[in-house]
Structures are given as structure tokens and as C-alpha cells.
Amino acid sequence: MSTSDEHRKHARHGYTIEVATISSSRYQKHGNARYPEDTDDTSGAIIIDALQKGGHTVRYTLLPDDLDMIQHWFAKAMDSNADAIITTGGTGLTPGDVTIEAIRPLIGKEMPGFGEIFRTKSMDEIGYAAMLTRAIAGVVCGRAVFCMPGSSNAVKLGVEIIASEIGHVIEHASGRV
């Protein structure tokens, strides 16, 4: 058995994960919604469903594309008992896309493999347009952090990658291995 397989085997299940959908248009329409079903947020629902199927506890927040609000939410998520933090949305190239600018400066250790794998797998679906995503992941104070695009197809791909390794990543990020 490889070292990775051994680590996966010993990773516990049932982590607590904070999830935020970052969308100004949804936020303007629905405000501080606590469930993706209340906002027609298909991407948030996909993430929550996949993680709950894995036995994890998931807490959801809807935020606008606002750097200060994202950082404030992130600080609160860090103060909670969450093992990981996942965002969807705000990773594009438009001036309003500020998720990466809000979170990247806080990352102590980047995990470039997530973005690399995400973009490589995206090539199969959207071709060279995959270069437009700024999906990132890393570790902030012992917690795994993932930022991915907001489209439902991107989220399906991203959560597939995340869910397959979440326990392994959390155990490494927290220093429990």
C-alpha cells in the first residue's frame, strides 16, 4: 500500500466544511440566504450534496463579490470549528471577480496541484477557455481552502476532485499525519 493510500485509510470522515457562494446578483436578490435552495444556487447545492454524501457537515453562506465581505466571512469561518473552507464564484477575470484577491494573500501554503488538475480536466469540457479560471487551493492556519469557479459544470468537476481527497488534504493541512 502506498503512503498516500495509507494516509487516506487513516483520514477520519465527517469533517465540518464552510462553503460560500460568491455572487453579487444572487446576493442582491436574496441577501443573507442560509441555504442554496433559497437562492436557486445550483452550484452551492452541488457542493453541499456531494460533501454531505461523504458524511461531512456543511455550512453555507451567500456573499456578494466584495473583497471586505469575503475576508470578513473568511475570518469568521477560520474562527469556527471548520476543517476546510470552499468558495465558488468570483474566480474569473472581470473587475468584479475578487475572491482570489481576498483569499490568496491569506494562504500560507499553496496547493498548486488543485488548480493544475482542475484546468487540465476542464480542457476536456471547455478547451483552451480553461485558462480563464483562477481556481486555487492551499492551507491557512491548518485548514484546507479551495476556491473554484461558480458555474455548475465547474463545480461538479471541482467538488469531484475535492471530495476524492478532502480527508487526506485536511489531515495533512492540520498536521495530524
C-alpha positions as CSV (number, residue, x, y, z in Angstrom):
1,M,0.0,0.0,0.0
2,S,1.4,3.4,-0.9
3,T,1.9,6.2,1.6
4,S,-1.0,8.1,0.1
5,D,-3.3,5.1,0.3
6,E,-2.2,4.6,4.0
7,H,-2.9,8.3,4.8
8,R,-6.3,8.1,3.1
9,K,-7.2,5.0,5.0
10,H,-6.5,6.7,8.3
11,A,-8.3,10.0,7.5
12,R,-11.4,10.3,9.5
13,H,-14.8,11.0,8.0
14,G,-17.3,13.6,9.0
15,Y,-15.4,16.9,8.7
16,T,-17.0,20.3,9.1
17,I,-16.8,22.4,5.9
18,E,-17.7,26.1,5.4
19,V,-19.0,26.8,1.9
20,A,-19.6,30.2,0.4
21,T,-21.2,31.0,-3.0
22,I,-19.9,34.4,-4.2
23,S,-22.4,36.1,-6.5
24,S,-23.4,39.7,-6.4
25,S,-26.5,39.2,-8.5
26,R,-27.8,36.4,-6.2
27,Y,-26.9,38.4,-3.1
28,Q,-28.7,41.5,-4.3
29,K,-31.8,39.3,-4.9
30,H,-31.7,37.0,-1.9
31,G,-29.5,38.7,0.7
32,N,-28.1,36.6,3.6
33,A,-29.6,33.3,2.5
34,R,-28.6,30.3,4.5
35,Y,-29.5,27.5,2.0
36,P,-28.7,27.3,-1.7
37,E,-32.3,26.2,-2.4
38,D,-33.5,29.6,-1.2
39,T,-31.4,31.3,-4.0
40,D,-31.6,29.0,-7.0
41,D,-27.9,28.3,-6.3
42,T,-27.3,25.1,-8.2
43,S,-23.5,25.3,-7.7
44,G,-23.8,25.6,-3.9
45,A,-26.3,22.8,-3.8
46,I,-24.0,20.5,-5.8
47,I,-21.1,21.2,-3.4
48,I,-23.3,20.6,-0.3
49,D,-24.9,17.4,-1.7
50,A,-21.5,15.9,-2.6
51,L,-20.0,16.7,0.7
52,Q,-23.0,15.5,2.8
53,K,-23.0,12.2,0.8
54,G,-19.4,11.9,2.1
55,G,-20.6,12.2,5.7
56,H,-19.5,15.8,6.2
57,T,-21.3,18.7,7.9
58,V,-21.6,21.7,5.6
59,R,-22.4,25.3,6.5
60,Y,-23.5,27.6,3.6
61,T,-23.2,31.3,3.1
62,L,-24.1,33.6,0.2
63,L,-21.9,36.6,-0.4
64,P,-21.5,39.4,-2.9
65,D,-18.3,40.0,-4.9
66,D,-17.0,42.3,-2.2
67,L,-13.4,41.9,-1.0
68,D,-14.1,43.1,2.5
69,M,-17.2,41.0,3.0
70,I,-15.4,37.9,1.6
71,Q,-12.5,38.5,4.0
72,H,-14.8,39.1,7.0
73,W,-16.7,35.9,6.2
74,F,-13.4,34.0,5.8
75,A,-12.1,35.3,9.2
76,K,-15.4,34.1,10.8
77,A,-15.0,30.7,9.1
78,M,-11.5,30.5,10.4
79,D,-12.7,31.2,13.9
80,S,-15.3,28.4,13.7
81,N,-14.5,24.7,14.1
82,A,-14.4,24.2,10.3
83,D,-11.8,21.8,9.0
84,A,-12.0,23.2,5.4
85,I,-13.3,26.2,3.5
86,I,-14.6,26.1,0.0
87,T,-15.7,29.0,-2.2
88,T,-17.4,29.0,-5.5
89,G,-17.6,32.1,-7.8
90,G,-15.6,35.2,-8.2
91,T,-12.5,33.5,-9.7
92,G,-12.8,34.9,-13.2
93,L,-11.1,37.8,-14.9
94,T,-13.8,40.5,-14.7
95,P,-13.1,43.5,-12.5
96,G,-15.8,42.3,-10.0
97,D,-14.2,38.9,-9.5
98,V,-12.3,39.4,-6.3
99,T,-12.4,36.0,-4.5
100,I,-8.8,35.2,-5.3
101,E,-7.7,38.7,-4.3
102,A,-9.5,38.3,-1.0
103,I,-8.2,34.8,-0.1
104,R,-4.8,34.3,-1.8
105,P,-2.9,36.7,0.5
106,L,-4.1,34.6,3.5
107,I,-2.8,31.3,2.1
108,G,0.3,30.1,4.0
109,K,1.0,27.2,1.7
110,E,-0.4,27.0,-1.8
111,M,-1.5,23.7,-3.2
112,P,-0.9,24.3,-7.0
113,G,-1.9,20.8,-7.9
114,F,-5.6,21.6,-7.4
115,G,-5.6,24.4,-9.9
116,E,-3.4,22.4,-12.3
117,I,-5.7,19.4,-12.2
118,F,-8.8,21.5,-12.4
119,R,-7.6,23.3,-15.5
120,T,-6.3,20.1,-17.1
121,K,-9.7,18.3,-16.6
122,S,-11.5,21.4,-17.7
123,M,-9.7,21.3,-21.1
124,D,-11.8,18.2,-21.9
125,E,-15.0,20.2,-21.4
126,I,-14.2,23.7,-22.5
127,G,-11.0,23.6,-24.4
128,Y,-8.5,26.4,-24.1
129,A,-11.0,28.6,-22.3
130,A,-9.8,26.6,-19.2
131,M,-7.0,29.2,-19.0
132,L,-9.6,31.8,-17.8
133,T,-10.1,30.1,-14.4
134,R,-8.1,31.1,-11.4
135,A,-9.1,28.1,-9.3
136,I,-6.7,27.8,-6.3
137,A,-6.2,25.8,-3.1
138,G,-4.0,25.9,-0.1
139,V,-3.6,25.9,3.6
140,V,-4.5,28.7,6.0
141,C,-3.6,28.1,9.7
142,G,-4.0,24.4,9.4
143,R,-7.2,24.4,7.3
144,A,-7.7,23.3,3.7
145,V,-9.0,26.1,1.5
146,F,-10.4,25.7,-2.1
147,C,-11.6,28.4,-4.4
148,M,-13.3,27.4,-7.6
149,P,-15.4,28.9,-10.3
150,G,-19.2,29.4,-10.0
151,S,-20.6,27.5,-13.0
152,S,-22.4,24.3,-12.1
153,N,-20.2,22.3,-14.6
154,A,-17.0,23.7,-13.0
155,V,-18.4,23.0,-9.5
156,K,-19.2,19.4,-10.5
157,L,-15.6,18.9,-11.6
158,G,-14.1,20.8,-8.7
159,V,-16.1,19.0,-6.0
160,E,-15.3,15.6,-7.6
161,I,-11.6,16.5,-7.2
162,I,-12.1,17.9,-3.7
163,A,-14.3,15.1,-2.4
164,S,-12.0,12.4,-3.5
165,E,-9.1,13.8,-1.4
166,I,-10.7,16.0,1.3
167,G,-9.9,13.8,4.3
168,H,-6.3,13.3,3.1
169,V,-5.8,17.1,2.5
170,I,-7.4,18.0,5.8
171,E,-5.2,15.6,7.7
172,H,-2.1,17.0,6.0
173,A,-3.1,20.6,6.4
174,S,-3.9,20.2,10.1
175,G,-0.6,18.4,10.7
176,R,-2.3,15.2,12.0
177,V,-0.3,12.9,9.7
